[in-house]
Amino acid sequence: MSEKFQVAHLDELTPQEGDEGADWFRLRRDLDVRAFGVNAYGADAGKRVIEEHDELGGAAGRHQELYVVIRGSARFQLDGEEVAAATGTFLFIRDPAVRRGALAEEDGTVVLVAGGTPGKAYEVSTWEAAADAYPHWRAGDHAKAVEILRSVADQHPEAGSVLYNLACAEVLAGEPDAALNHLRQAIELEERWREFARTDEDFAAVRERPEFQELTEAAA
């Protein structure tokens, strides 16, 4: 491997499981890209290849994003408007508030995503740093997931999604008091986590505790 450049082929990369079971090709991490965010996602026909989301939240939020369909085809939903995207299609989302997502329409569909915030030097997103915890979580090693998520939360105490997921992992790891504290912090940052927690099965072990019930009551 050259110190000046790196070459890799998609078929040589080992994906990680992403949201809703999509393949996540961690290009930024695996190629050590430091100037901008870039990843690729793959899925078969009928499966979600790009999760539904916007780019408004978190410290590294308000990204503009470029999507490129490099294999197969996908159908994007952009603020409720459907856009068919065959191989070679570019979709640039200028407004971070646009709610976007995509379903694969062919087996083996792969979508490349690049993004960044105008006028701001690139930093690794908190969600990407936190994602290192999820393979351990899925394997049942909740203690290791907690360790990683705590490290990210310490560096990014303003990241509500990290605090929420940390709370979930702590319940599963048998640390209910720490979990309720982090859930409280997440809700204080973003009200939406109150609603999420009400039905999240990860909180089953603490659902009857008065502290949890207080946290998940409707805001006054």
C-alpha positions as CSV (number, residue, x, y, z in Angstrom):
1,M,0.0,0.0,0.0
2,S,1.3,3.4,-0.9
3,E,1.5,6.1,1.7
4,K,0.4,8.6,-1.0
5,F,-2.7,6.8,-2.2
6,Q,-4.8,3.6,-1.7
7,V,-6.8,1.4,-4.1
8,A,-9.6,-0.9,-3.1
9,H,-12.4,-2.7,-4.9
10,L,-15.9,-3.0,-3.5
11,D,-15.8,-6.8,-3.7
12,E,-12.7,-6.8,-1.5
13,L,-14.3,-4.9,1.3
14,T,-16.0,-6.6,4.3
15,P,-19.2,-4.8,5.2
16,Q,-20.6,-4.4,8.7
17,E,-24.3,-4.8,9.4
18,G,-25.9,-1.4,9.2
19,D,-29.4,0.0,10.0
20,E,-32.2,-2.4,9.2
21,G,-29.8,-5.0,8.0
22,A,-28.2,-3.1,5.2
23,D,-24.5,-3.8,4.4
24,W,-22.4,-0.9,5.6
25,F,-19.1,-0.5,3.7
26,R,-17.1,1.6,6.1
27,L,-15.0,3.5,3.5
28,R,-14.1,6.4,5.6
29,R,-12.6,4.2,8.4
30,D,-11.1,1.5,6.2
31,L,-9.5,3.9,3.8
32,D,-8.6,6.4,6.6
33,V,-10.3,9.3,4.9
34,R,-10.0,12.3,7.1
35,A,-11.2,15.2,5.0
36,F,-14.8,14.3,4.5
37,G,-17.4,11.7,5.4
38,V,-17.9,8.8,2.9
39,N,-19.5,5.4,3.2
40,A,-21.4,3.0,1.0
41,Y,-24.5,0.9,1.7
42,G,-25.8,-2.2,0.0
43,A,-29.1,-4.2,0.1
44,D,-31.1,-6.6,-2.1
45,A,-34.4,-5.8,-3.8
46,G,-37.2,-4.6,-1.4
47,K,-34.8,-4.0,1.5
48,R,-33.9,-0.6,2.9
49,V,-30.5,0.6,1.6
50,I,-30.6,4.1,3.1
51,E,-32.2,4.6,6.4
52,E,-34.9,7.2,6.7
53,H,-33.3,10.3,8.4
54,D,-32.5,14.0,8.1
55,E,-29.3,15.8,8.9
56,L,-30.4,18.2,11.6
57,G,-29.4,16.6,14.8
58,G,-26.1,16.1,16.7
59,A,-22.9,18.0,16.9
60,A,-21.8,16.9,13.4
61,G,-25.2,17.4,11.9
62,R,-26.5,19.7,9.2
63,H,-24.6,17.9,6.6
64,Q,-25.2,18.2,2.9
65,E,-25.1,14.8,1.3
66,L,-24.3,13.4,-2.2
67,Y,-25.8,9.9,-3.0
68,V,-24.4,8.0,-6.0
69,V,-26.0,4.7,-7.1
70,I,-23.0,2.6,-8.1
71,R,-24.7,-0.7,-8.5
72,G,-28.3,-1.8,-9.1
73,S,-31.1,0.7,-8.6
74,A,-33.0,2.4,-5.7
75,R,-36.1,4.4,-5.1
76,F,-35.5,7.4,-2.9
77,Q,-38.1,9.2,-0.8
78,L,-37.2,12.8,-0.4
79,D,-39.7,14.7,1.8
80,G,-42.3,12.3,0.6
81,E,-41.4,12.7,-3.1
82,E,-40.3,9.5,-4.8
83,V,-37.2,9.6,-7.1
84,A,-36.2,6.5,-9.2
85,A,-32.4,6.2,-9.2
86,A,-30.7,3.8,-11.6
87,T,-27.0,3.0,-11.7
88,G,-25.0,6.1,-12.3
89,T,-27.6,8.5,-10.7
90,F,-26.4,11.3,-8.5
91,L,-28.7,12.9,-5.9
92,F,-27.4,15.9,-4.1
93,I,-29.4,17.0,-1.0
94,R,-28.5,20.6,-0.2
95,D,-31.0,21.2,2.6
96,P,-30.2,19.2,5.8
97,A,-33.8,19.2,6.8
98,V,-34.9,17.0,3.9
99,R,-36.2,13.7,5.2
100,R,-34.6,11.1,3.0
101,G,-34.3,7.3,2.6
102,A,-34.2,4.7,-0.1
103,L,-35.2,1.1,-0.9
104,A,-33.2,-1.1,-3.2
105,E,-35.0,-2.2,-6.3
106,E,-32.5,-4.8,-7.5
107,D,-30.4,-7.4,-5.7
108,G,-26.9,-6.2,-5.0
109,T,-27.8,-2.5,-5.0
110,V,-25.0,-0.3,-3.6
111,V,-25.3,3.5,-2.9
112,L,-22.2,5.6,-2.2
113,V,-22.8,8.5,0.3
114,A,-20.5,11.5,0.8
115,G,-21.2,14.4,3.1
116,G,-20.0,17.3,5.1
117,T,-21.1,20.6,6.7
118,P,-20.4,23.8,4.6
119,G,-17.8,26.0,6.2
120,K,-16.8,23.5,8.8
121,A,-13.7,21.3,9.0
122,Y,-14.7,17.7,8.9
123,E,-14.8,15.6,12.1
124,V,-15.7,12.0,12.5
125,S,-19.4,11.8,13.2
126,T,-20.5,10.7,16.7
127,W,-22.8,8.1,15.1
128,E,-19.8,6.6,13.3
129,A,-17.7,6.4,16.4
130,A,-20.6,4.9,18.4
131,A,-21.1,2.3,15.6
132,D,-18.1,0.4,16.8
133,A,-20.2,-0.7,19.7
134,Y,-23.0,-2.4,17.8
135,P,-21.3,-5.6,16.6
136,H,-20.5,-6.3,20.2
137,W,-24.1,-5.5,21.1
138,R,-25.5,-7.9,18.5
139,A,-23.1,-10.6,19.7
140,G,-24.5,-10.2,23.2
141,D,-21.4,-8.5,24.7
142,H,-23.3,-5.6,26.2
143,A,-20.5,-4.8,28.6
144,K,-18.1,-4.1,25.7
145,A,-20.8,-2.1,23.9
146,V,-21.2,0.0,27.1
147,E,-17.5,0.6,27.3
148,I,-17.3,2.0,23.8
149,L,-20.5,4.1,24.0
150,R,-19.3,5.6,27.3
151,S,-16.1,6.6,25.7
152,V,-18.0,8.3,22.8
153,A,-20.4,10.0,25.3
154,D,-17.5,11.3,27.3
155,Q,-16.1,13.0,24.2
156,H,-19.5,14.1,22.9
157,P,-21.8,14.8,25.9
158,E,-24.2,16.7,23.6
159,A,-25.0,13.7,21.4
160,G,-28.5,12.6,22.5
161,S,-28.5,9.5,20.3
162,V,-25.3,8.2,21.9
163,L,-26.6,8.8,25.4
164,Y,-29.9,7.0,24.5
165,N,-28.2,4.0,23.1
166,L,-25.8,3.9,26.0
167,A,-28.8,3.8,28.4
168,C,-30.2,0.9,26.4
169,A,-26.9,-1.0,26.5
170,E,-26.5,-0.3,30.3
171,V,-29.9,-1.8,31.0
172,L,-29.0,-4.9,29.1
173,A,-25.6,-5.0,30.9
174,G,-27.3,-4.9,34.3
175,E,-26.6,-1.3,35.1
176,P,-30.0,0.2,35.6
177,D,-29.1,3.2,37.7
178,A,-26.5,4.4,35.1
179,A,-29.0,3.7,32.4
180,L,-31.7,5.9,33.9
181,N,-29.2,8.7,34.4
182,H,-28.1,8.6,30.8
183,L,-31.7,8.3,29.6
184,R,-32.5,11.5,31.5
185,Q,-29.6,13.3,29.9
186,A,-30.7,12.2,26.4
187,I,-34.3,13.4,27.0
188,E,-33.0,16.8,28.3
189,L,-31.1,17.2,25.0
190,E,-33.8,15.9,22.7
191,E,-37.4,15.4,23.7
192,R,-37.9,12.7,21.1
193,W,-36.1,10.1,23.3
194,R,-38.9,10.3,25.8
195,E,-41.3,8.9,23.2
196,F,-38.8,6.3,22.0
197,A,-38.2,5.0,25.5
198,R,-41.9,4.3,26.2
199,T,-42.0,1.4,23.8
200,D,-38.3,0.4,23.5
201,E,-38.0,-3.3,24.6
202,D,-34.4,-2.6,25.8
203,F,-35.9,-0.9,28.8
204,A,-38.1,-3.9,29.8
205,A,-36.1,-4.5,32.9
206,V,-36.6,-1.0,34.3
207,R,-40.1,-0.2,32.9
208,E,-41.8,-0.6,36.3
209,R,-39.3,1.6,38.2
210,P,-40.8,4.9,39.3
211,E,-37.8,6.8,37.9
212,F,-38.4,5.4,34.4
213,Q,-42.1,6.1,34.6
214,E,-41.3,9.7,35.6
215,L,-38.9,10.1,32.7
216,T,-41.3,8.7,30.1
217,E,-44.4,10.7,31.2
218,A,-45.6,13.3,28.7
219,A,-43.8,16.6,29.1
220,A,-45.8,19.2,31.0
